């Protein structure tokens, strides 16, 4: 919602942004001080002395990293919201295999030394990666007999004779699929996802992921500032009493007895319970640790992916770990957040393989959230509802949703270049330098 209000302001729309919370970012806020997190999860008492100063903590409710070459970074660069943020590269990405974790190779040397694959497997995998890197959907000469719109990914893996372990790790740690449904779909999207991973990795070398200092809550604040620069108005602590509808179309929002009139409305599912449908659940467990995660080379930040096949599930389990290096925790403390899509009536048992990797855990906060999707696409009502954040640990699916809402509102595709031009029109080229 914050990103869209920034983008719509740049597009010359008059934007009023209301939030019933006292902080920016709604569901994807970073909670500070630590005392507030204890309150939020109804834990008795206050954090122990050993946790350091409460205000040194900024704990994300929904863990995500940014792909260095991904859509959100492009949105940040084009809107210049980067001037309000500082990023650090996440030190490593790990994948779980047979009860142990292995580093996802980030250089050719690492790939050759990695014990994830045998020698011949490595050669075949390298050939596959070279193929992916050269693949250009506009140049059939790079296809080598593959039809990107018809050939399934399963067949592409067969073509390179890749074994099950390598398929698992490619599909889940590189292409970042949460399930195996992609295997029987046309290969174009998977190839593009692996390309995105490789290109993101190439930018900084350690991992393809970035994370903002002071937590993800900085992102919505950055876009709120962008909106303000272009004349948008922001109101926190503003209760929403009613969305006013006339003849099936939104005409305003009632708050504290007054009506703010509007032509279009963007909101998250919690504001419109009658226009959404539940599509699943996610369990997230925030864990405070006093040690880096074992077998990660004492990294002060990392991601661990547990592919579903390894733990007899349908969806992957993710762990994101960050620390005082990112100004989100007290000195010597680490925050690890495990998340996965719920599949059974006992979600805490489902996420146990991830928690086992984190032991000993000093304090944990468990949340189970419903996932909602809009049943009303806004064509008639002009109410545009975002989807709930899924279990993935990057923002690509969120950006797809943003572009989808943009298209439904504006009737045209979201175009990064167009946005750059609009900024130049308003500010002029000179002042931007």
N, C-alpha and C positions, 0 to 999 in steps of 0.2 A: 504494500500500500504506500509506504514511504517512497519507494523507488518510482512508482507510478505518479505520485503527486509531484515529484521532482520533474519527471519527464513531461507531464501534462503542463506544468508551469512553463517549462522551456518552450513548449508548443503554443504558448500564448493563451492558455486557458486560465480562467480565474479559479483558483483552488482554495477551498477551505478544508483544513484537515483537523478532524476532531478525534480525540482519543479518551475513552473513559478511564484509562489508567493515568497514573501520575508520572509515568516514564515513557520514553519513546520505544517503539518496536513491538508492542503487543506480545504475541507468543514467542517472538524470537529475541526477547530482551536479554541483557546481561544484568544479573541481580547483584547489587552492591548496597550496603555492606553485607558481610557474611550473615549477620544477625537476621537480615531480611529473608535470606534463603531458608534459615531454620524456621522462621515464622511461616513462610510460604508453604513449607512441607509439614507444618504443624508438629515440629519436633519440640519436645519439652526442653526448657532451660535455654541457656545461651551457649555459643561455641566455647570450648575450653581454651584456656590461656595458650596452650600449645599451638593453636591455629594462628597466632599472631594478631595483627591489627585487622579488625573487621573491614576497614575501608581499603585495605590492600587487595581485597577480593572483588573480581567481576566475573560472576559465574554465568555462562550461557545456559539458557534453558533448552535450547535446541542446538546441538553441536554441528557445525558445518565448516568446511575449509573452502577456499576459493581456488579453482583451477587457474594456474598462472596465465594460461592462454584462453581461458573460458569466457562465457558470455558476460558474467557479472563484472569481470575485470575490464572488458570492453566498455560496458555501460559506465563504469567508474571513470575510465580514461576519457571517453567522449564527453561526459558531463563535467569533467574536471573535478569530481568529488574527491579524487585522489589527493587534492591539496589539503583536505581535512584529516587524512588518515595516514598512518604508518604501518607498513606490513613487514612481517618476517616470514622467511621460508620455513616450512615444516621440515624437520631434519631427516625423516625417513618414513617410508611406507613399508609395512610388513604384512606377510600373508601367513595364514595358519595352515599347517599340513601335518597330519598324523600326530596331533597333540603338541607340536612345537611351532615356534614362529620363526620365519625366515625373512630376510630383507628382500623386498622386491628390487631386483637389480636396477640401478639407475645409470650405469655406464657399461660400455662393452666389456671392460675389464671385470667389473662386478658380475656381469652375466656369465663370463667364462669361469669365474671362481665360485659361483653360486652352487650350493649343494641342492638347489631345488630341482635340478635336472641332470641327467647323465650326459656324457660327452656328445654322443650322436644326436641326442635330443636337442642339445644346445645349438648344434649346426643347423638343424632343421628349423629351430625357432628363429635363429638369426636370419635365415633365408626368408622366413615368413615376415619378420619385421622390416626387412629391406623392401619386400613386396608392398607392404602396407605404406611405408614411407613414400614410395614412388607412385602409389596408386593415385590417379587423378580422375575423378568421375567425368571430366569433360574430355578425357583423352583415351579412347578405346584401346590404344596401343599398350596402355599400362594394365589392361584387364587380365592378360594371359588366359583368355578363354573363360573368364568368370563374368557372369552378367550381374552387375551390382543390384539390379532390381528384381532378379529372379533366383539366382544361385543362393542357397541357404548358407549360413555361417558354418553349419555342420559340414557341408561339402567343402568349404574352403579349408577347414582344419584337416579334412581327409586329404585334400590335394597336397598339403605340406606334411602329411603323415605325422601329425602331432598327437601325443598320447593324452590320456585322461587328466593327469596332473597338470600338464601344461595348458590344456583347454580350460581347466578350472581357474588356473591362475590368470590366464589371459582374459577370460570373460568377466571375472569378478574383481581382479586387482588392477587390470589395465582398462578394460572397457567399462568397468564399474556397474555391471548389471547386478540386480539384487536376486534374480531368479534365473533359471535356465531356459525360459521361454524363448529367448532371443535365438537359440540354436537353429530353430526351424523357420526363422524369418529371413527375408532377403539380407545379404551381408553388408549392404552399403552403410547402414547406420553403425554397425559394429566397427567396420573399418574406420569410419570417421571418428568414432569414440577413441579407438586406439591411437589414431593420429593426434587427436586432441591431447591425449595423455603424453605422447612422445614429445609433441611440440611444447607442451607446458613444462615438461621435464628439462628440455633443452635450454629453457630460459635461465634457470638458476642452478640446475645440476644436482641438488640434494634430493629433492622430491618435486612433484608437479604442483604442490599445494602451498598456498599463502594463507596467512592469518593476521588480522589486524591487532596491533597493540591495544590494550584495554578492552579487548573482547568484541564480539560481533555486534553488540549494542551500538557501537560506533557507526555502523553502516546506515541504519535508519536515520540517525542524527545527521549524518553527512548529507543524505538526500533531503532531509527536512530543511537544512540550511540552503541547499540549492533551490528548493521551492521558494523559500523566503526571499532569496536574491531576486527572483522573478516575480515577486509580489504575492506569493502564496501566504496564507495565514494559518498558523498552527495553534490549536487549543488543546492542552493536556487537561486531565482532571475534568473532562466535560461529559457528564452522563448523557446517554442517548435514550430518550424516553419512547420515541416512536419514529418510524420511517413513514412519512406522509405520502399516501398513494392516491391519485385521482385518475379515474378511468383506466386503471391498470398500469399507470405510469408514475414513476417517482416524481414528486414535485418539491420535496423538502424533507428536513430532519428536525424533529422537535426536541429541544433540550432546555431544561429549566424554564419551561413555560413559553419559550420563544421558538419560532420556526425559522430556520435558515433555509431559504429556497434554493433549489438546484435543478439542473437539467439532467445530470448524470450522477450516479453515486457508485463509489468503489468501497467495498468493505470485506472484512474477513467473515468466515461462516458464523462466528459467535453472535453476530448482530442480526442474523436473519434465519432463525431456526426453522422457519416454515418453507425455506427455499433451497434446502440442502439435503443431501442424503449421505448416510454413513457408509463408507467404503472399506473400513478396516480399523485397525488399532496399531499404535506403535508403543513399545515400552522403552523408556530411557532411564538409565541409572547413572546418576552423577556420583562419582567416587572421589573422595579426597584421600590422597596418598602422601606419605612422607618419604617416598623413594621413587626413582625412575622405574619404569616397567622392566622386568627381567628380560635378558636376551635382546635388548634393543640398543646395546652399546651405550647405556646411560643417556640416551637421547633426552633432551628437555622438551621435545615435542615429537609426536609421531602419529601415524594412523595404522591400525591393525584391521585387516579384513579376514573374517572367518567364513570361507565359502560354505554355502549350505550343504554341499555334498559331504564335507568333512565332519559334519555333526548331525547328519540325517535329518535335514530340514529342507523346506522349500525356499526360504529366503536367508540371505546372508546376515551375519551379525557384524556390527562395526564398532570399533573403539577409536575415539579421538582423544589424544592426550596433549595437554598444554601445561604451562607452568609459570613460575615467577618471571621467567625470561620474557613473557608476553604481557607482564603487568596485570595478570588476572588472578594471581594467588600470592600469598605471603612467601617470603624467602624460604627456600628449601621445601616448598609444598608443590604438589602436582594435582591437576584435575584431570581425571580420566572419565569420559562419558561413553557408556556402552549403549547401543541402540539396535533394535531390530523390529521387524514387522511381526505382530502377534499371530500365532497359528493355533494355539491351544487354550484351554481354560486355565492353564498355570503358567503365565508369561514369565514369572521370576525363574522358573526352572529352565525355560527356554534360553534365558540369557546367561545361565550359569557358566558355560564354557568361557565366556568373555571375562566374567568376574574372577574365575579361577586364575586367569593370567595376571590379575592385578593384586592378588593377595600380598601382604596384609592390607586391608582397606580400613582407613581410620574412621570414615563416616560415609554413609551412602544415603542418597535421596532418590526414591523411586517414583517415577510418574508413568501412568498409562494413559495415553491420549487417544481419543477417537479421531479418525481421519474422515474429513468431510469433503464432498465435491458438490458444486452447485447443481441444482435441478433446473434452475432458471438461468439461462445464458444471457439474459439482459436485453434480448432483441426488442421485446415489447416494453418491459418494465424500466429499461435503462438502469437497472441495478446490476453491477458487475461484481461477482463474488469470487474471491481467490480460493484456491484449494489449500487444505491444511498441509503444513510441512511434512514430507515423507521421511522415511528412515535413512535416506542416502546422506552421505557425509560431504556433499559438495552442493553448489547452488545451481547446477545445470537444469534440473527439473523445475526449480523455482523460476528460473529465467524463461523457460518455455511457457510457464503459466503467465508470466508478465507479458510476454509477446502475444500470447493468445488473448488476454484481456484487452491489450492495446488494439489488437485487430478488431475485436468485437465492438469496441467503443468508437474507433476512428474509421472503421471500414477499409483500412489499408494496412499492409504489412509494416511492422516496426522496422525502421531503416536507420542503422547507426550513422551512415554518411549524411542522411537528411538532417539528422539531429545536430550534427556538427555544423552544417550550413546554417541552421536556424540560430545557433549560438553566435555564429559570426555576424549574422544580420543584426543581432541585437547589440552585441558588444563591439563589433568591428574587429578586423584581424589584428590591428596594432596592439590594442590593449591586452590581447590574449597572450602576446609573446612573453 
